[in-house]
């Protein structure tokens, strides 16, 4: 394998060059180290973009679908899907996901803002910057506390909602160029936040190099992302979709950040999104913040879970296929018994689950969602209609399949009324559970 020079920000590095003759696996090299991708993590067939909601008029039109084949890099163990659709096309313009429609996520953001303000001693002289700030769900907490906050958000419709909450928001994609522009304008982040964005980045090297540029000398970067270890343990295959380019372990992220001059000095395990990590990073050359024992503790648990062994990744697909069969068996039995089944939620993970399992209106009558943008539209691929949540009380179904299973407690509380007619909840992941 040969190497070529790559300049990122102000440092030059060497990444492996992939020969055009490599054809054993993915047509692309690893998005971090550029090694050939030969090993399958899981192949979920083909699927449309999970946020490409259809209007009734579009039901008679062709719907583009793309291979949903996740690979694991044998060199750096980064799990990833190929970039068939650019981030600009997926996240630019209008985007259907608004963070503020989840009460539990808003509460999570508020707790974080209070915690990190105290931990770092943030005040009116500090600068907070959030990348992929969505509708201002997090930064509104800093604004209310009188702490200067700036959002970087590529989707104009989300950015506009954030501005309505008093959150200054620049509609841009983040990388070295944007970070350099902000730095030249005198903006350096004392706290640089990125929640559930790292997995959405096609060019990881440019993105993490941008973090290095924008972070103040004594600044702290925190990132939250779904934890690959939990994905494997709990069979969370439906979190794989085109909008998620990478699936992250601390082992992989530590390697990527170190490569770009950032040291992860602390980490927390979170219950959000089925199990996430929150990492704390600083400039490597600024060793004032010592690395806590928590970092090695999580790394050791990942090693014990087999995340340094290739066979752990290549054996995942069998678990996925077993879950598909169990869900279809439940739905077949329910329909044969004359039961009505509907769904709650229209998340990206729901699109993956329904399309991989081949579930349409023959199994599920409809789904509901609190997001008005999705109501009156149809799920991508599966084309199941989306209504407002009140529809469930009107039709009184026997079963409600919770597609955003990571919010199961919140949803079951919101829909406790279904017990009045004997309705039951169905949780599909890690395997079918009737509650």
Secondary structure, DSSP 8 states (H G I E B T S, - for coil): -EEEEEEETTEEEEEEE--TT--SS-SSB-TTT--B--EEEEEEEEE--TT--B-GGGGGS----EEEEEEE-TTT--EEE--SS-HHHHHSB--S--GGG-HHHHHHHHHHHHHHHHHHT--TT-EEEEES-TTSTTHHHHHHTT-EEEEE-SBHHHHHHHHHTT-EEE----SHHHHHHHHHTT--EEEEEEES-GGG-S-HHHHHHHHHHHEEEEEEEEEEEEBHHHHHHTT-GGG--TT--EEB-HHHHHHHHHHTTEEEEEEEEE-GGGSEEEEEEEETT-TTS---HHHHHHHHHHHHTTTTSHHHHHTHHHHHHHHHHHHHHHHHHHHHTT--EEEE---HHHHHHHHHHT--TTT---EE-S-TTTTTSB-TTT--BEE-THHHHHH--SEEEESSGGGHHHHHHHTGGGGGGT-EEEE-SSS-EE-
